[in-house]
Amino acid sequence: MGATGDELTSTQPLPPLSLPNSMRSRFVDHVNGLRMHVLEAGDPADPVIVLLHGFPELAFSWRSVMPALAAAGYHVVAPDQRGFGRTTGWDDRYDGDLASFRQLNLVTDVLALLSAMNIPRVAAVVGHDFGSPVAAWSALIRPDIFRAVVLMSAPFPGAPAVAARPGSAVGFDAALAALDPPRRHYQHFYATPGANADMMGARQGLPAFLRAYFHVKSGDFAGNAPFPLGAPTPEAFAKLPAYYVMPRNKGMAETVAATAPSPSEVVSCRWLTEEDLTFYAAEFGRTGFQGGLNWYRANSDQALRVFSGRTIDIPAAFIAGARDWGVYQSPGAFEAMAARACTRLMTCQLIPGAGHWVQQEAPEAVTSKILGFLRETGR
């Protein structure tokens, strides 16, 4: 693509943003080199909750949670994170500034946003999917600012050991390729130069691709019945659904097309309406996916070893859908979170019937769990 996030959005009109009356949209300048788009709800004088989305989502993914949190007495702030949506100033090139997508800089984005908004401390930071590690590292590094943390769908296994060496991605990929039939991990695919084009140029069209991707990872898909995988062997990973460990000869667009929802399933999907889907497709149609894909490519950050032995010592909670494979996709991560990484893990809640997009699929339950956790901590 070769353009910056600013160039992508400056020449194209923004699609309409349909929000509840209690929510508002604005831009915050000078945020660690970004012009950050933010959704807000609630009185700015109230305690703050920061909501961090994952991939391929946006601040918009919190649309059904924010009004209820605001009604409970919180100022709720949800940004489009670096590489996503209406936030600009990021490098969308495959061979561009990959370092800007590493965890420490993503945490700096959040800190810079709070500084620009004159918010000195936060009652809770909530992260879903790839927003979960950003929330976790924020809590671990700056407990003076973030007073509680909610991790959603992606467990946090803790800081890497000082002596830890990056695993051999080449060796692991070769082991999956040797399976019968040959497979590859979705994160390996997302790191390839052709991943963005695969999804942007999906034969079924971008809206249909996104519909299938959201469907297959949701509680609506009958094939989602997750369980712990045990040891992290190629054979164990092969038990994951195809959207995690893909057929070797297929891209993500073709992989999810095989399990696209039927017309009746589309009609019955209340948590992702056609209007919602149209908005997602319009946003990613403008920006592409490369910004979000760069998060996967920058995920192995050896600089994080400096925090070896540090734990999250503020009150913590974990929330996910009971039908979400994300809880178990990294063998041992859930157990490490509970045993070592979070010393004050107060609750783990798996919401019945919900899948990976839990805050969209079951917003009332998620809101209730977050507010219950904050009441328990006295926040």
Number of C-alpha atoms within 10 A of each C-alpha: 12 12 14 18 26 18 16 18 19 10 8 9 8 13 12 8 11 13 13 12 8 13 17 15 14 11 14 16 16 13 20 19 13 22 20 24 21 20 21 24 24 23 14 14 10 14 18 25 25 22 26 29 27 25 16 18 24 22 22 22 24 22 21 20 21 28 21 20 20 22 13 13 14 22 23 28 26 24 29 23 27 29 27 29 30 27 24 27 21 23 23 29 17 19 10 14 12 16 14 21 24 21 21 17 15 22 21 16 23 22 21 19 23 20 14 14 13 9 16 12 18 21 19 26 28 26 25 30 24 22 23 26 26 29 29 30 23 23 26 22 16 15 18 12 18 25 19 26 34 26 26 34 29 27 28 26 22 23 20 20 15 14 8 10 11 10 9 9 11 9 10 16 16 15 16 23 17 13 14 8 11 16 24 26 23 19 15 17 22 22 18 12 14 13 20 22 15 16 20 21 13 19 13 14 13 21 20 20 24 25 22 23 21 23 23 25 24 24 24 19 18 10 13 20 13 18 15 15 18 12 12 12 13 20 13 14 21 21 14 20 17 19 18 22 22 25 20 17 11 14 20 22 25 18 20 24 19 11 16 20 21 10 8 8 13 16 12 12 14 11 15 18 14 15 10 14 17 17 18 22 20 17 20 21 14 17 26 23 23 25 25 24 24 26 24 20 19 15 14 15 14 14 12 16 16 12 16 14 13 17 21 26 17 21 24 26 23 29 26 28 26 23 26 27 24 22 26 20 24 19 18 17 18 22 15 15 19 21 12 18 24 24 15 16 20 15 16 17 15 20 19 15 15 24 31 27 25 29 26 21 23 20 19 13 18 23 19 14 20 20 16 13 21 19 10 11 14 8 14
